[in-house]
């Protein structure tokens, strides 16, 4: 929680801010922890299953680092409630 990479509830604007801060720090990914299994499930569904919200964070990453392309890969740790999105280069 102290590093600002913790979601109490699904909030795409908060994830966009986390993404921008992560990329500004020199990372080509964003990784955040969800407060519960329910938050992890909602975030996973809205980011990757419906497919619309993930592009918002890819766009946010690309606005900071122009070498980031339009692709990404992701993983979800269902035991630790962690989601990681890795951004691809152009």
Secondary structure, 3 states (H helix, E strand, C coil): CCCCCEECCCCHHHHHHHHHHHHHCCCCEEEEEECCHHHHHHHHHHHHHCCHHHHHHHHHHHHHCCCEEEEEEEEEECCCCEEEEEEEEC
